[in-house]
């Protein structure tokens, strides 16, 4: 009887459980990054900017590209990055 399975069911339940509505196509590193930062639902992502999410280890542009339409489908969006709009020259 094998005891060490490659995929840990407890990890999957923590990142994509029934209380999570994050898109299924997100990579494992992105799901882990979001879970470690305390994000389990799309509604929670409305409090952070895309830039802030990109700072998370494991979250990249592809993850943002999957999250953006998932948020839009619920009439939600990331927080606006209004504080640094004049400093990007």
Long-range contacts (C-beta under 8 A, 24 or more apart in sequence): 21-70, 22-67, 22-70, 23-66, 23-67, 23-70, 25-66, 26-63, 26-66, 26-67, 27-58, 27-62, 27-63, 29-57, 29-58, 29-59, 30-58, 30-59, 30-60, 30-62, 30-63, 32-58, 33-57, 33-58, 33-59, 33-63, 34-59, 42-67, 42-70, 42-71, 42-74, 42-76, 43-74, 43-76, 45-71, 45-76, 45-78, 46-71, 46-76, 46-77, 46-78, 46-79, 47-79, 48-78, 48-79, 49-78, 49-79, 49-80, 49-81, 50-78, 50-81, 51-81, 51-84, 52-79, 53-78
